[in-house]
Amino acid sequence: MPHLVAPNQVSFMPSRKIQDNIILTQVLLHSMRQMKGKKQFMAIKVDLEKAYDRLNWEFIKETLLLVGFDDAFVSLIMSCVSSSMFQVLWNGDVTSQFTRSSGIQQGDPSSLQNHLGAISDPAVPLYSMQSTTIPFRIIDKVEKVCRSFLWGDEDEKRKLHMIGWEEITRSKNEGGLGLKNLRTINLAFLTKVGCGMLTDNQSLWAQVMKAKYIKGGDLFQSQVAKPLDSPFWKAICKIWTDILFGMRWIMGDGKTVSLWVDDWVPHSRPLLSYATDPESIVDIRAKVQNYTTASGDWILTSLN
């Protein structure tokens, strides 16, 4: 399957996510804005017709009934799907009203389905947080709405908030109510993306980010963003130290780990920085394997 699916396709590949292409799009558009000179570029967004645009309503109804939903629930769903009425001009005359017989149109303001979709709106910020740093002022506004809903605040009357928001967003194990802290969630999502750059060498987005910003450098060192770098890379650089703090070397056979240069000792500096006489080291690029036996024991005589 990997040979049949293009690198920029996320379908059919369990290891790929839709956020991969979102990240790529952000970086590409930022690069286009930074380009100078007479040569111009543009991006084209193509809205492809999807399968749900052609779903027959009778098929939807029969499927819901077959799954086991009761008649009342199915009737409610079908009334939302098929409630829109249309009129068209035919030879200069307006036809009588009629309804569609297929298709679930997204973005149609006349469809009740879109209004029912508001139930899932709280997930929208979480979706954006997976590839974007949400400004604090936006998070504050969202949390203000959550607090008002929790305590029953009205437009002109603010009720007493019995518990501080920090207490509410603590986990239940720590005595809180378990509501999510949006700043923490945003940080967790971006940290996961950053870890993907270290562990995923096959994905297209990781290869692009490394080629554009690392350029052959060491990922296991602190990263500092430049003023003209993309907002996404700036966000990753801000948390890169935290990402590295949580990373641990897996020594394995020691063939690829440099004894003196690599930062393989947890919460410590490279061993070279502790050497009292660095010039006396015969091979500064020597691997850990050169100083260990086949069973993994240190060859202390080689270290003296």
C-alpha positions in Angstrom: 0.0 0.0 0.0 2.8 2.6 0.7 3.9 2.2 -2.9 0.4 3.0 -4.2 -0.4 6.0 -2.0 1.4 9.3 -2.6 3.5 10.8 0.3 1.0 13.7 0.6 -2.1 11.4 0.9 -3.3 10.6 4.4 -6.0 8.1 3.4 -5.4 4.3 3.7 -2.3 4.8 5.9 -2.9 4.3 9.6 0.3 6.2 10.5 -0.7 9.4 8.7 -3.1 12.1 10.1 -5.0 14.9 8.5 -2.9 17.3 10.6 0.1 16.3 8.5 -1.2 18.2 5.4 -2.5 21.0 7.5 1.0 21.6 8.9 2.5 21.4 5.3 -0.1 23.9 4.1 0.8 26.4 6.8 4.5 26.2 6.1 4.0 26.4 2.3 1.7 29.4 2.5 4.1 31.1 4.9 7.0 30.5 2.5 5.0 31.9 -0.3 4.4 35.1 1.7 8.1 35.4 2.3 9.1 35.1 -1.3 10.5 38.2 -3.0 11.1 39.2 -6.6 9.1 39.4 -9.7 8.1 35.8 -9.8 4.7 35.3 -8.2 3.0 32.3 -6.8 -0.6 31.3 -5.9 -2.4 28.5 -4.1 -5.6 26.9 -5.4 -8.0 25.2 -3.0 -10.1 22.6 -4.8 -13.4 21.6 -3.2 -13.9 18.0 -4.3 -17.3 16.4 -4.4 -17.4 13.7 -1.8 -19.5 10.5 -1.4 -21.9 12.0 1.1 -23.0 14.6 -1.5 -24.7 11.8 -3.4 -26.2 9.8 -0.5 -29.8 8.8 -1.3 -32.1 9.8 1.6 -34.0 6.5 1.4 -30.6 4.7 1.8 -29.9 6.8 4.9 -33.2 6.0 6.4 -33.0 2.3 5.7 -29.4 2.2 7.1 -30.5 3.9 10.4 -33.4 1.4 10.8 -31.1 -1.5 10.0 -28.6 -0.5 12.6 -31.4 -0.5 15.2 -32.4 3.1 15.8 -36.0 3.6 16.8 -38.5 5.1 14.4 -38.8 8.4 16.4 -35.1 9.0 16.2 -34.9 8.1 12.5 -37.8 10.5 11.8 -36.0 13.3 13.6 -32.8 12.8 11.6 -34.7 12.5 8.3 -36.6 15.7 9.0 -33.3 17.5 9.5 -31.7 16.1 6.4 -34.7 16.6 4.0 -36.3 19.8 5.3 -34.9 22.3 2.7 -37.2 23.5 -0.1 -36.1 24.8 -3.4 -37.5 26.8 -6.4 -35.8 27.4 -9.7 -36.3 29.5 -12.8 -37.4 27.4 -15.8 -37.9 29.3 -19.0 -38.4 32.5 -17.1 -41.0 31.1 -14.8 -40.6 30.1 -11.1 -41.3 26.5 -10.5 -43.3 25.1 -7.5 -41.3 24.2 -4.4 -39.6 20.9 -4.3 -37.1 19.0 -2.1 -33.9 17.2 -2.8 -33.8 13.4 -2.7 -30.1 12.9 -2.0 -27.1 14.6 -0.6 -26.1 16.0 2.8 -24.9 19.5 2.0 -22.3 21.0 4.3 -22.3 24.7 4.8 -25.9 25.1 3.7 -27.5 27.7 6.1 -31.0 26.4 5.3 -30.2 22.9 6.6 -31.2 22.0 10.1 -28.4 19.4 10.0 -25.9 22.2 10.3 -27.6 23.6 13.4 -27.7 20.2 15.0 -24.0 20.1 14.2 -23.4 22.8 16.7 -23.5 20.1 19.4 -20.0 19.1 18.2 -18.7 22.7 18.1 -16.7 22.3 21.4 -14.4 19.9 19.5 -13.5 22.6 16.9 -11.0 24.4 19.1 -9.3 21.1 20.0 -9.1 20.3 16.2 -7.3 23.6 15.6 -5.0 23.1 18.6 -3.4 20.0 17.0 -1.4 22.2 14.6 -1.7 25.8 15.8 -0.9 27.8 18.8 -4.2 29.4 20.0 -3.6 33.0 21.2 -4.2 33.4 25.0 -6.9 36.0 24.4 -8.9 33.5 22.4 -8.5 30.8 25.1 -9.5 33.4 27.7 -12.7 34.1 25.8 -13.6 30.4 25.4 -12.9 29.7 29.1 -15.1 32.8 30.0 -18.0 31.2 28.1 -17.4 27.9 29.9 -17.3 29.6 33.3 -20.5 31.5 32.6 -22.2 28.3 31.6 -21.0 26.5 34.7 -22.2 29.1 37.2 -25.2 30.3 35.3 -24.0 33.9 34.5 -26.4 36.1 32.6 -25.6 39.0 30.3 -26.1 41.7 32.9 -25.8 39.6 36.1 -22.7 37.7 37.2 -23.2 35.1 39.8 -20.8 34.1 42.5 -18.1 31.7 41.4 -17.7 29.3 44.3 -14.5 27.7 43.0 -11.5 29.2 41.1 -11.0 28.1 37.5 -7.6 26.6 38.3 -9.3 24.3 40.9 -12.0 23.3 38.4 -9.5 22.4 35.7 -7.5 20.1 38.0 -7.9 16.4 37.6 -10.4 14.6 39.8 -7.5 12.7 41.4 -6.1 16.1 42.6 -9.4 17.3 43.9 -10.6 19.2 40.9 -13.7 18.7 38.6 -11.7 17.4 35.7 -12.6 20.1 33.2 -9.9 20.5 30.6 -7.4 23.4 30.7 -7.2 24.6 27.1 -3.7 26.0 27.4 -2.5 22.6 28.7 -4.3 20.8 25.9 -2.8 23.1 23.3 0.7 22.5 24.7 0.1 18.7 24.8 -0.9 18.6 21.2 2.1 20.7 20.0 4.4 18.6 22.1 3.1 15.5 20.4 3.8 17.0 17.0 7.3 18.0 18.1 7.9 14.4 19.3 6.8 13.3 15.8 9.7 15.2 14.3 12.1 13.2 16.4 10.6 9.8 15.9 9.0 9.9 12.5 11.5 9.9 9.7 9.1 8.7 6.9 6.3 11.3 7.0 6.4 14.0 4.4 5.7 16.9 6.9 8.6 15.9 9.2 11.0 15.6 6.2 9.9 19.1 5.0 10.3 20.7 8.5 13.7 19.1 9.0 14.9 20.2 5.5 13.6 23.8 5.9 14.6 24.5 9.5 17.1 22.0 10.7 19.2 21.7 7.5 21.3 18.9 8.6 21.7 20.2 12.2 21.1 18.2 15.4 17.5 17.8 16.4 18.5 16.9 19.9 19.8 20.4 20.6 17.8 23.4 21.6 16.1 25.1 18.6 15.8 28.8 18.3 13.3 30.3 15.8 14.2 33.2 13.5 12.0 36.3 13.2 10.8 35.3 9.7 10.2 31.6 10.5 6.6 30.3 10.3 4.3 30.6 13.3 4.1 26.8 13.5 7.9 26.4 13.8 8.1 29.3 16.3 5.5 27.4 18.5 7.5 24.2 18.3 10.8 26.0 19.2 9.2 27.5 22.4 8.5 24.0 23.7 11.5 22.2 22.3 13.4 22.3 25.5 10.5 20.6 27.3 10.3 18.0 24.5 14.0 17.2 24.9 13.7 17.0 28.7 11.2 14.2 28.3 13.3 12.3 25.8 15.6 9.4 26.7 18.3 7.7 24.7 17.7 4.0 24.0 21.3 2.8 24.0 20.8 -0.5 22.2 24.2 -1.9 21.0 25.8 1.6 21.2 26.9 1.6 17.5 25.3 5.0 16.7 25.8 6.8 20.1 28.8 9.0 20.5 30.3 8.5 23.9 31.7 12.0 24.3 29.6 14.2 22.1 26.0 12.9 22.4 23.9 14.0 25.3 22.9 10.4 26.3 23.2 10.7 30.1 19.7 11.7 31.5 19.6 15.3 32.8 23.2 15.9 32.1 25.6 17.5 29.6 27.7 15.6 27.1 30.6 13.8 28.8 33.1 15.9 26.8 32.1 19.0 28.9 33.3 17.1 32.0 36.7 16.1 30.6 39.6 17.8 32.4 41.9 17.4 29.4 39.7 17.1 26.2 42.8 17.2 24.0 44.0 13.8 25.5 40.9 12.0 24.1 42.2 9.9 21.2 38.9 9.7 19.3 36.3 12.3 20.2 33.8 10.7 17.8 34.2 7.2 19.3 30.9 5.3 19.9 29.7 3.7 23.1 30.3 0.3 21.6 34.0 1.0 21.5 34.0 1.1 25.3 31.8 -1.8 26.1 32.0 -5.6 25.9 29.6 -7.8 24.0 27.6 -8.4 27.2 27.2 -4.6 27.7 29.8 -4.1 30.5 32.1 -1.1 30.5 35.8 -1.6 29.5 37.2 0.6 32.2 40.7 0.4 31.0 39.7 2.1 27.7 38.3 5.0 29.7 41.4 5.7 31.7 
